């Protein structure tokens, strides 16, 4: 359970950081307020991503095993 939690936090951190950067960039471009808007978006995104990843992790792993065993 400990390694699952740590993996979830690290993966959600990385994905939230990069995705919030990308979406903020698409919406604002490189403006003077880019960094503050990006960090605000990240602060909202990371907790949501962590919870979602924690609960979706096991079904995604099962689906991965199912698919990889069915594809030659």
N, C-alpha and C positions, 0 to 999 in steps of 0.2 A: 504494500500500500504506500509506503514511504517513497519508493522509487517512482511509482505511478504519479503521485502528487508532484514530485519534483519535475518529472518529465512534462507533466501537464503545464506547470507554471513556466518552465523554460520555453516550451513550444508556443504557448499562448503569448508570452512576452515578445518573442521574436516576431511572430505573425502580426500581433497587434501593433508593434512598433513600425514594421515595414508597411503594413496596409494603411494605417492611419496617416503615415507620411505620404504615401502614394495618393490617397483620396484627398488629403489636404492640398497637395501639390496640384492635382487636377482641378480642384475648386478655386484655389487662390493664385496659383503660380508662385514664383519666388518673390513674395512681397515682404514688406517690413514686418508684417504681423504673422508671417508663416510659422515661425518657431512657436510662438505662443498658442496659435490655433492648433498646431500639430500636437503639442503637449496636452492641450485640453482634450482633444479627440482621443489621444492615447490613454489618458487617465480614465476616460469613460469606457474605452474599448477593452482594456486589459482585464478588468474583473469579469465582464460579460464573456469574453473569450475563454477565460480560465474555467468558469462554471460550465459553459457549453462543451469545451474540450474534455472536461472531467467526466461528464455524463455521456458524451458521444464516443469517447475512447473505446470502451469495451465493445459496443455494437460495430464500430468501424473495424476493430481488430478481427471480430468474428466474420464480418463480411469479406475482409481481405483474405482470411484463411479459406473461406468458402470459394471465393473467386479464383484464388491461385491453385486450389486443388482441382478445379473444374476446367481450367484452361491448360491445354497440353503444352 
